[in-house]
C-alpha cells in the first residue's frame, strides 16, 4: 500500500474507534516521567509518559474507573532525565 492509503486507513480506524484524543504539555509529560520513576523505578521517555500526562489531565473524569496506560521507551538522555528528576 502507498502511504496515502495508510493515512486513510488510520483515519478511518480513529473515526470509528476513538472517542477523544488528549494531549499534554511538556511540563505534564516531564511530571509523568518523574511519577513513573518515583512509583515504579522505571525510566520512561517523554513519549512513553505522554499517556500518563493525558490521564492526569483527565483525572476527574477517570476517577473510579479502571484505566490502562502504555508506558514505553527508556530512550532518554541521562542528563535530560536527571534534570527532570530534579525539577
Number of C-alpha atoms within 10 A of each C-alpha: 5 6 8 9 10 11 11 11 12 11 11 12 11 13 11 8 8 9 7 7 7 11 14 18 12 12 12 19 24 24 21 27 26 25 18 19 15 12 8 9 10 16 20 23 23 24 18 21 26 27 21 25 26 19 19 17 16 12 13 9 10 12 9 8 8 6 8 9 12 10 20 16 14 14 13 14 10 9 9 11 20 12 11 16 15 8 9
